[in-house]
Amino acid sequence: DSAIGYLEVVTVHPKEAPNRYGHVVKWEPPVEKVAKDDVIRVHMASSEVQNANMRLRNPGGDGSDVIFDVGIVGGYPHILSPYMVKQFTIGCYSIHNSLLPKYRGPSPVETAILNNDKVTGVTISEYSLVSKHVGKILAQVPVEIPEKSQRSKLLWSLRDAGIPLLIRSLRNLQFLRKHAMEQNEREASYTEDYDESFCKIIWEKSTAEEIVRKSRAFHGKYFMHTNWLGKKMRRKISLEVVGLPTETQKPLDKNIVHGRPGTLFYDGKSNYLETLCIDRSRLIINSLRIFLCESSGGLKFQKRFLKRSGSTRLLTEPVNEGSPAPSFVYPPGTQPEPEPEESQPKESQPKESQPKEPQPEESQREKTQRDKTREHEPSESND
């Protein structure tokens, strides 16, 4: 009853990269781990050159090529060589997490969340040697994007929709190939190959909505990050869980309205921190981690690293240890207007004392002469 009788996997070589504690480790591709657990033969490709020369050899060891019926490409970073594609007698096909021709390229899920889309989907298309995701469309299925959806959860939803679609497509491949549709190039759009630098918080221009949306779009892949300048250390800090306040959620500190973007505020009781962003919107920080340290909730971070609410500001760019944090410079047009001073009622205003006018010089002379005259007058006697 299975649509697949025999399966082999081609993936990229494991890469070395630092883990959360700064130790360089070898990252095994998830598909390789699953294949090994299920005793599926794995072929490794590390570059375009090796990929172009790769042949799927017979596991018997006689050096002959294995001829397969169908090839399925999903999330593979390289363009397959014409020689490899010819090893699939019925053809090579692509499975992609978008409703093509929308969002061709390496990051369709992230882009859909960044653009606040309500619907995405999965597409099965013919594999093209010219460019990725431009072949004729065999089948598609739409997938709803829930509000506040995260990348990692949306990937599971796409997987649950994509696996049945792929099985049905393999079982009806002859019919689907006959009725495959060309993609409308006028509706085509392309995605970027995002790296970790895209998740850097620039306090001079990042809004709370933008930070939260990026956090959801790269959940499970990258964290939003900024720079921390402590008393004895200067390190990158990751904001692991962030959100927006509810309509009824009051600020933790009334002085936050006067704070600079990136300044941390707290009340010593709630297990989260707050900061302002460039548009004066509030950002809730539920969990954060200084590089080479363990993750901390808001309350634990307050007690361990902060002296008082409003005294520490996260920085866009790192500074040297021992140097003071630079002053925040608002970009043109973003400087908040100063609050008007409250005028006191007239009756409560203190009366200003009027300075005494100096007496004319003549009257002072007359007074002096008068005093001298009194000194020479005879005093009254009792005799």
WOHUNOR-V486495 format. One record per residue. N is the residue number from 1. RES is the residue in one letter. SS is DSSP state (h for helix, s for strand, l for the rest). PSI is psi in degrees with one decimal (none if undefined). Layout:
{{N | RES | SS | PSI} {N | RES | SS | PSI}}
//
This chain:
{{1 | D | l | -18.2} {2 | S | l | 144.4} {3 | A | l | -11.1} {4 | I | l | 121.2} {5 | G | l | -38.4} {6 | Y | l | 143.0} {7 | L | l | 136.4} {8 | E | s | 159.0} {9 | V | s | 138.6} {10 | V | s | 127.6} {11 | T | s | 177.3} {12 | V | s | 160.7} {13 | H | l | 148.5} {14 | P | l | 143.7} {15 | K | s | 154.3} {16 | E | s | 132.6} {17 | A | s | 154.5} {18 | P | s | 141.8} {19 | N | l | -170.4} {20 | R | l | -18.5} {21 | Y | l | 8.4} {22 | G | l | 1.6} {23 | H | l | 133.0} {24 | V | s | 123.0} {25 | V | s | 163.2} {26 | K | s | 120.7} {27 | W | s | 117.4} {28 | E | l | 128.0} {29 | P | l | 135.2} {30 | P | h | -37.6} {31 | V | h | -31.9} {32 | E | h | -42.2} {33 | K | h | -45.1} {34 | V | h | -42.1} {35 | A | h | -43.0} {36 | K | h | -39.1} {37 | D | h | -33.4} {38 | D | l | 12.3} {39 | V | l | 50.3} {40 | I | l | 134.1} {41 | R | s | 136.1} {42 | V | s | 131.2} {43 | H | s | 139.9} {44 | M | s | 137.3} {45 | A | s | 125.4} {46 | S | l | -16.5} {47 | S | l | 170.9} {48 | E | h | -38.0} {49 | V | h | -50.0} {50 | Q | h | -35.4} {51 | N | h | -38.7} {52 | A | h | -30.1} {53 | N | h | -2.8} {54 | M | l | 140.2} {55 | R | l | 142.8} {56 | L | l | 101.4} {57 | R | s | 155.7} {58 | N | l | 128.4} {59 | P | l | -10.0} {60 | G | l | -15.3} {61 | G | l | 7.8} {62 | D | l | 0.3} {63 | G | l | -1.9} {64 | S | l | 156.1} {65 | D | s | 145.6} {66 | V | l | 129.5} {67 | I | l | 119.5} {68 | F | s | 161.4} {69 | D | s | -51.2} {70 | V | s | 142.6} {71 | G | s | 134.2} {72 | I | s | 123.5} {73 | V | s | 126.6} {74 | G | l | 117.6} {75 | G | l | 21.7} {76 | Y | l | 130.0} {77 | P | l | -13.9} {78 | H | l | 158.2} {79 | I | l | 128.1} {80 | L | l | 151.1} {81 | S | l | 153.1} {82 | P | h | -33.7} {83 | Y | h | -43.4} {84 | M | h | -39.8} {85 | V | h | -33.7} {86 | K | l | -15.0} {87 | Q | l | -7.9} {88 | F | s | 109.1} {89 | T | s | -34.0} {90 | I | s | -15.9} {91 | G | s | 170.8} {92 | C | s | 137.5} {93 | Y | s | 157.2} {94 | S | s | 140.8} {95 | I | s | 126.6} {96 | H | s | 140.2} {97 | N | l | 59.8} {98 | S | l | 169.3} {99 | L | l | 86.5} {100 | L | l | 145.7} {101 | P | l | 10.0} {102 | K | l | 135.9} {103 | Y | l | 52.5} {104 | R | s | 153.4} {105 | G | l | -168.6} {106 | P | l | -12.3} {107 | S | l | 58.3} {108 | P | h | -35.7} {109 | V | h | -46.2} {110 | E | h | -43.0} {111 | T | h | -37.9} {112 | A | h | -41.0} {113 | I | h | -42.0} {114 | L | h | -36.0} {115 | N | l | 2.7} {116 | N | l | 37.6} {117 | D | l | 153.1} {118 | K | l | -21.6} {119 | V | s | 140.2} {120 | T | s | -152.3} {121 | G | s | -169.5} {122 | V | s | 138.5} {123 | T | s | 134.2} {124 | I | s | 123.9} {125 | S | s | 163.0} {126 | E | s | 141.4} {127 | Y | l | 134.7} {128 | S | l | 136.0} {129 | L | l | -10.3} {130 | V | l | -49.0} {131 | S | l | 162.0} {132 | K | l | 141.4} {133 | H | l | 33.4} {134 | V | l | 0.5} {135 | G | l | 171.8} {136 | K | l | 143.8} {137 | I | s | 127.3} {138 | L | s | -42.9} {139 | A | s | 152.7} {140 | Q | s | 154.3} {141 | V | s | 130.0} {142 | P | s | 151.1} {143 | V | s | 127.9} {144 | E | s | 142.4} {145 | I | l | 107.6} {146 | P | l | 157.1} {147 | E | l | 139.3} {148 | K | l | 27.5} {149 | S | l | 143.5} {150 | Q | l | 153.6} {151 | R | h | -47.2} {152 | S | h | -39.5} {153 | K | h | -36.7} {154 | L | h | -34.0} {155 | L | h | -37.1} {156 | W | h | -39.7} {157 | S | h | -40.4} {158 | L | h | -36.3} {159 | R | h | -44.6} {160 | D | h | -28.6} {161 | A | h | -31.5} {162 | G | h | -34.9} {163 | I | h | -50.6} {164 | P | h | -35.6} {165 | L | h | -42.2} {166 | L | h | -42.6} {167 | I | h | -44.3} {168 | R | h | -37.1} {169 | S | h | -39.7} {170 | L | h | -37.0} {171 | R | h | -25.2} {172 | N | l | 33.0} {173 | L | h | -41.1} {174 | Q | h | -43.8} {175 | F | h | -44.6} {176 | L | h | -35.8} {177 | R | h | -35.8} {178 | K | h | -31.8} {179 | H | l | 19.2} {180 | A | l | 145.1} {181 | M | s | 139.5} {182 | E | l | 148.7} {183 | Q | l | 144.6} {184 | N | l | 107.8} {185 | E | h | -24.6} {186 | R | h | -25.0} {187 | E | h | 2.4} {188 | A | l | 142.4} {189 | S | l | 155.9} {190 | Y | s | 150.4} {191 | T | l | 160.1} {192 | E | l | 161.0} {193 | D | l | 86.7} {194 | Y | l | 144.2} {195 | D | l | -174.3} {196 | E | h | -27.1} {197 | S | h | -23.5} {198 | F | h | -22.2} {199 | C | h | 11.5} {200 | K | s | 132.2} {201 | I | l | 122.9} {202 | I | l | 100.2} {203 | W | l | -22.2} {204 | E | l | -9.4} {205 | K | l | -8.7} {206 | S | l | 131.8} {207 | T | l | 163.6} {208 | A | h | -40.2} {209 | E | h | -42.1} {210 | E | h | -42.6} {211 | I | h | -44.8} {212 | V | h | -40.4} {213 | R | h | -40.5} {214 | K | h | -39.0} {215 | S | h | -40.4} {216 | R | h | -38.2} {217 | A | h | -28.2} {218 | F | l | 20.6} {219 | H | l | 129.8} {220 | G | l | -3.5} {221 | K | l | -57.1} {222 | Y | l | 152.2} {223 | F | l | 151.0} {224 | M | s | 135.2} {225 | H | s | 156.3} {226 | T | s | -162.5} {227 | N | s | 138.7} {228 | W | s | 129.1} {229 | L | s | 96.7} {230 | G | l | -177.8} {231 | K | l | -35.8} {232 | K | l | 9.1} {233 | M | l | 154.2} {234 | R | s | 112.1} {235 | R | s | 162.3} {236 | K | s | 143.0} {237 | I | s | 133.7} {238 | S | s | 131.5} {239 | L | s | 97.7} {240 | E | s | -38.5} {241 | V | s | 116.0} {242 | V | s | 161.6} {243 | G | s | -179.8} {244 | L | l | 147.0} {245 | P | l | 151.8} {246 | T | l | 169.2} {247 | E | l | -30.0} {248 | T | l | 1.8} {249 | Q | l | 113.6} {250 | K | l | 155.8} {251 | P | l | 148.2} {252 | L | l | -26.9} {253 | D | l | 126.3} {254 | K | h | -21.5} {255 | N | h | -1.5} {256 | I | h | -25.9} {257 | V | h | -19.7} {258 | H | h | 1.5} {259 | G | l | 158.6} {260 | R | l | 151.1} {261 | P | l | 133.0} {262 | G | l | -11.2} {263 | T | s | 133.5} {264 | L | l | 130.0} {265 | F | s | 148.7} {266 | Y | l | 171.1} {267 | D | l | 0.8} {268 | G | l | -2.8} {269 | K | l | -38.0} {270 | S | l | 145.5} {271 | N | l | 46.3} {272 | Y | l | 165.0} {273 | L | s | 164.9} {274 | E | s | 150.8} {275 | T | s | 160.0} {276 | L | s | 153.2} {277 | C | l | 179.2} {278 | I | l | -27.0} {279 | D | l | 14.3} {280 | R | l | 16.7} {281 | S | l | 151.9} {282 | R | s | 140.2} {283 | L | s | 128.4} {284 | I | s | 128.9} {285 | I | s | 109.5} {286 | N | s | -32.3} {287 | S | s | 138.0} {288 | L | s | 160.1} {289 | R | s | 123.2} {290 | I | s | 139.4} {291 | F | l | 133.6} {292 | L | l | 7.2} {293 | C | l | 166.1} {294 | E | l | 161.4} {295 | S | l | 147.1} {296 | S | s | 139.1} {297 | G | s | 171.9} {298 | G | h | -42.7} {299 | L | h | -43.1} {300 | K | h | -38.6} {301 | F | h | -38.6} {302 | Q | h | -50.3} {303 | K | h | -30.1} {304 | R | h | -36.4} {305 | F | h | -18.6} {306 | L | l | 143.3} {307 | K | l | -51.1} {308 | R | l | 158.9} {309 | S | l | 132.6} {310 | G | l | 5.8} {311 | S | l | -10.7} {312 | T | l | 134.4} {313 | R | s | 132.2} {314 | L | l | 145.2} {315 | L | s | 145.9} {316 | T | l | -46.8} {317 | E | l | 145.4} {318 | P | l | 153.0} {319 | V | l | 163.0} {320 | N | l | 147.4} {321 | E | l | 138.5} {322 | G | l | -14.2} {323 | S | l | 145.7} {324 | P | l | 155.5} {325 | A | l | 134.1} {326 | P | l | 154.5} {327 | S | l | 146.8} {328 | F | l | 129.9} {329 | V | l | 115.7} {330 | Y | l | 133.8} {331 | P | l | 156.8} {332 | P | l | 133.1} {333 | G | l | -3.0} {334 | T | l | -3.2} {335 | Q | l | 123.2} {336 | P | l | 143.5} {337 | E | l | 138.5} {338 | P | l | 145.0} {339 | E | l | 138.3} {340 | P | l | 142.4} {341 | E | l | 138.5} {342 | E | l | 126.4} {343 | S | l | 137.4} {344 | Q | l | 149.5} {345 | P | l | 151.5} {346 | K | h | -40.3} {347 | E | h | -22.5} {348 | S | h | -9.6} {349 | Q | l | 132.0} {350 | P | l | 142.4} {351 | K | l | 132.6} {352 | E | l | 132.3} {353 | S | l | 127.6} {354 | Q | l | 130.5} {355 | P | l | 141.0} {356 | K | l | 135.5} {357 | E | l | 136.7} {358 | P | l | 141.0} {359 | Q | l | 150.7} {360 | P | l | 152.7} {361 | E | h | -34.7} {362 | E | h | -41.1} {363 | S | h | -32.7} {364 | Q | h | -39.5} {365 | R | h | -41.3} {366 | E | h | -39.8} {367 | K | h | -41.8} {368 | T | h | -42.9} {369 | Q | h | -38.1} {370 | R | h | -41.6} {371 | D | h | -38.9} {372 | K | h | -38.3} {373 | T | h | -41.3} {374 | R | h | -32.5} {375 | E | h | -32.5} {376 | H | h | -7.0} {377 | E | l | 140.7} {378 | P | l | 136.2} {379 | S | l | 152.2} {380 | E | l | 138.1} {381 | S | l | 154.8} {382 | N | l | -1.6} {383 | D | l | none}}
//
